[in-house]
Amino acid sequence: MLRRDRRAATAQLRALRDDSLQLGQIRERLREILGQMYRTKESFMNWTEARMLAARDAKFRAKLDGLLLERRAEVARLIEYVYGRLRIVPPLTPTAVAMGFNSLFEGVKLNMLCSPGEMTSEDAESVLALFVDSLMQP
C-alpha cells in the first residue's frame, strides 16, 4: 500500500515540474494536491502506522526508510525545480526544506486527527498554503 501511495504522489509531484506551467499554476496545483491529502486520512494513517511499526522493528524500519527517502527526494526535486525557475538560491538545501515541509505536513495532519476541535481541515490547508506560498516568493 505504501509503495502504491508513494508512486501516486510521485506522479503528481513530477507533473508539476513542467516548464509549460506558470509558477502560479504550479502553486495552485500543489495546493490542490495538499488539500486532497488533507481531506482523506487513510493514506496518512497507513504511513503513521508504518512509522510506529518501524520504531519497534529494525528490519521493517530499513524498508520504510527507503520509501521515506524516495518521497523526500521527490519533494526536494520539486523545490529545487521551483527555485531554479525563480532563479534564486534556496535558503536551505532542497532536502532540508523538503524535510521541514514533510514534518510540517505530518505534524499538522496528526494534530488535526488527534484534536479535531482545535484545527479544521480548512485551517490545516491554510497553514500548508502559507508554507507553499512562502517558498514560491522570489
C-alpha positions in Angstrom: 0.0 0.0 0.0 2.8 2.4 0.9 4.6 1.8 -2.4 1.4 2.4 -4.4 0.7 5.6 -2.4 4.3 6.8 -2.9 4.1 6.1 -6.7 0.8 8.1 -7.0 2.3 11.0 -5.0 5.5 10.9 -7.1 3.5 11.1 -10.3 1.5 14.1 -9.1 4.7 15.9 -8.0 6.6 15.1 -11.2 3.8 16.5 -13.2 4.4 19.9 -11.6 7.9 20.0 -12.9 6.7 21.2 -16.3 8.2 24.2 -18.0 4.9 24.9 -19.8 3.2 25.7 -16.5 3.3 29.1 -15.0 4.6 29.2 -11.4 1.2 30.3 -10.3 -0.3 27.2 -11.8 2.3 25.0 -10.1 1.5 26.7 -6.8 -2.3 26.2 -7.3 -1.9 22.5 -8.3 0.4 21.9 -5.3 -2.2 23.5 -3.1 -4.9 21.2 -4.6 -2.8 18.1 -4.1 -2.2 19.1 -0.4 -5.9 19.8 0.0 -6.8 16.4 -1.4 -4.3 14.8 1.1 -5.9 16.6 4.0 -9.4 15.6 3.1 -8.5 11.9 3.1 -7.0 10.2 6.1 -6.5 6.6 5.0 -3.1 7.2 3.4 -1.8 9.3 6.3 -2.9 6.7 8.8 -1.1 3.9 6.8 2.1 5.9 6.9 1.7 6.7 10.6 1.1 3.1 11.4 4.1 2.1 9.4 6.2 4.6 11.3 5.0 3.1 14.6 6.0 -0.4 13.4 9.3 0.9 12.2 10.0 2.3 15.7 9.7 -1.3 17.0 11.1 -3.4 14.1 14.5 -2.6 12.7 14.1 -4.8 9.7 10.8 -3.0 8.7 12.5 0.4 9.5 15.1 -0.2 6.9 12.4 -0.8 4.2 10.3 2.2 5.4 13.4 4.4 5.4 13.9 3.7 1.7 10.3 4.7 0.9 10.6 7.9 3.0 13.8 8.8 1.4 12.3 8.4 -2.1 9.3 10.6 -1.0 11.5 13.3 0.5 13.8 13.2 -2.6 10.8 13.8 -4.9 9.7 16.8 -2.8 13.3 18.1 -2.8 13.4 17.8 -6.6 10.2 19.9 -6.9 11.6 22.5 -4.5 14.9 22.6 -6.5 12.9 23.0 -9.7 10.8 25.9 -8.4 13.8 27.8 -7.1 15.5 27.2 -10.4 12.5 28.7 -12.2 12.6 31.6 -9.8 16.3 32.0 -10.4 17.1 32.2 -6.7 19.1 30.2 -4.3 17.0 28.4 -1.7 17.6 29.5 1.9 18.4 25.9 2.8 19.2 22.8 0.8 16.2 21.5 -1.1 16.5 18.3 1.0 16.3 20.3 4.3 13.3 22.3 3.0 11.6 19.0 1.9 12.3 17.5 5.4 10.8 20.6 7.0 7.8 20.5 4.7 7.1 16.8 5.3 7.4 17.3 9.0 5.1 20.3 9.0 2.6 18.3 6.9 2.7 15.3 9.1 2.6 17.3 12.3 -0.4 19.4 11.2 -2.3 16.3 10.0 -1.6 14.4 13.1 -2.7 17.3 15.3 -5.9 17.7 13.2 -6.7 14.0 13.5 -6.0 13.7 17.3 -7.6 17.0 18.2 -10.3 17.7 15.6 -11.8 20.5 17.6 -8.5 22.5 17.5 -8.0 22.5 13.8 -10.3 22.1 10.8 -9.1 20.7 7.5 -9.6 24.2 6.1 -7.2 25.6 8.8 -4.7 22.9 8.1 -4.8 23.6 4.3 -4.3 27.3 5.0 -1.2 26.6 7.1 0.3 24.5 4.3 -0.7 27.0 1.7 1.1 29.7 3.6 4.2 27.5 3.6 3.9 26.7 -0.1 3.3 30.4 -0.9 6.3 31.5 1.1 8.5 29.0 -0.7 7.4 30.3 -4.1 8.0 34.0 -3.4 11.1 35.4 -5.1 
